[in-house]
Amino acid sequence: MNAHPSRIGIVWLGEDVGDEPGEIGIVYSGRFSGYHDTGVEASDHPGIEDVTLAEGLRWARERADDVRVRIGDELFSAGTAAIEGLAVLADGLVVERRRPVSEEWRDRTDADEPIGWQVEVDLTPPRHAPGAPEWDAVVAEIANRVAGVTRTSRGTCCSRAATSGRRPRSGRVTTRGTG
């Protein structure tokens, strides 16, 4: 294929975010789509869809010197000249399907090593019974059942508050552990 005659503008390539049936959460697909922004009506310049990074870069570099690539949440310069403020994309990079770090837990199995976790439960009494003794019992029961309760939002340990005569009317129960 011959080089694009104008070589003006910017070619943008972005990693597609997967929407696979039955998939929960964010998945970076390892596949790319892009378009050539020449400053003219977009419909005059067809784009590219569902290609590997290598295929997308070949297509992009035929059209412009300024090529920008988004992989996950990061933006890179991938054209003939570096763009100030952007890291230069490494040659030969292969991008595969994966989750963002914050979503990797979704792919865990029982064979994986345990990871640390934190659970926070916001407790607010029903409007019709604020401070009622039965609500205090609910807070105390939750605090006593949760392993490793460390505090409520008021900074007092729930299980200690429940047995000391204090009234933990509402708050946050926080626990940490592994699993």
BELJO-V500717 format. One record per residue. N is the residue number from 1. RES is the residue in one letter. PSI is psi in whole degrees, -180 to 180 (999 if undefined). D_LAST is the distance of its C-alpha to the last C-alpha in whole Angstrom. Layout:
# BELJO-V500717
n-><N/N>
res-><RES/RES>
psi-><PSI/PSI>
d_last-><D_LAST/D_LAST>
This chain:
# BELJO-V500717
n-><1/2/3/4/5/6/7/8/9/10/11/12/13/14/15/16/17/18/19/20/21/22/23/24/25/26/27/28/29/30/31/32/33/34/35/36/37/38/39/40/41/42/43/44/45/46/47/48/49/50/51/52/53/54/55/56/57/58/59/60/61/62/63/64/65/66/67/68/69/70/71/72/73/74/75/76/77/78/79/80/81/82/83/84/85/86/87/88/89/90/91/92/93/94/95/96/97/98/99/100/101/102/103/104/105/106/107/108/109/110/111/112/113/114/115/116/117/118/119/120/121/122/123/124/125/126/127/128/129/130/131/132/133/134/135/136/137/138/139/140/141/142/143/144/145/146/147/148/149/150/151/152/153/154/155/156/157/158/159/160/161/162/163/164/165/166/167/168/169/170/171/172/173/174/175/176/177/178/179>
res-><M/N/A/H/P/S/R/I/G/I/V/W/L/G/E/D/V/G/D/E/P/G/E/I/G/I/V/Y/S/G/R/F/S/G/Y/H/D/T/G/V/E/A/S/D/H/P/G/I/E/D/V/T/L/A/E/G/L/R/W/A/R/E/R/A/D/D/V/R/V/R/I/G/D/E/L/F/S/A/G/T/A/A/I/E/G/L/A/V/L/A/D/G/L/V/V/E/R/R/R/P/V/S/E/E/W/R/D/R/T/D/A/D/E/P/I/G/W/Q/V/E/V/D/L/T/P/P/R/H/A/P/G/A/P/E/W/D/A/V/V/A/E/I/A/N/R/V/A/G/V/T/R/T/S/R/G/T/C/C/S/R/A/A/T/S/G/R/R/P/R/S/G/R/V/T/T/R/G/T/G>
psi-><138/157/150/133/-30/-39/26/167/-161/137/127/126/136/140/132/141/125/140/57/142/134/-5/135/135/-176/136/123/126/-21/6/153/151/155/173/160/111/104/0/0/164/128/-34/-19/-12/94/152/-162/147/149/56/165/167/-44/-44/-43/-42/-41/-49/-46/-45/-18/-18/-29/156/-27/104/128/135/128/119/115/-122/9/143/134/155/132/16/-162/-21/142/147/127/132/-6/139/148/132/131/139/144/8/133/127/126/167/136/172/156/154/-41/-12/-1/-28/-25/-24/10/152/172/-22/-15/152/148/150/156/150/161/136/132/133/120/126/123/127/156/149/-31/-9/47/131/7/146/-36/-30/-41/-38/-37/-47/-46/-42/-44/-46/-39/-27/-25/123/136/32/130/-32/166/178/-19/-2/7/144/128/-49/-35/-41/-36/-26/-4/2/-10/154/96/83/-36/170/-165/130/128/133/152/154/-163/157/999>
d_last-><54/56/55/55/58/57/54/54/51/47/45/41/39/35/32/32/29/28/28/28/28/25/23/21/20/22/23/26/28/30/33/35/38/41/44/47/48/52/53/54/53/50/51/54/51/49/45/43/40/37/38/36/36/39/41/41/42/45/46/45/47/50/50/50/49/47/44/40/37/34/31/28/28/31/34/37/40/41/45/48/48/45/44/44/40/39/37/39/37/37/39/38/34/32/30/28/26/22/20/20/18/17/16/15/11/13/14/11/11/10/11/10/8/5/6/7/7/10/12/16/18/22/24/27/30/32/35/37/36/35/34/35/34/32/30/29/28/26/24/24/22/19/19/19/17/14/12/13/16/17/20/22/24/27/25/25/23/23/23/25/27/27/29/31/33/32/32/28/30/28/25/21/18/16/13/10/7/4/0>
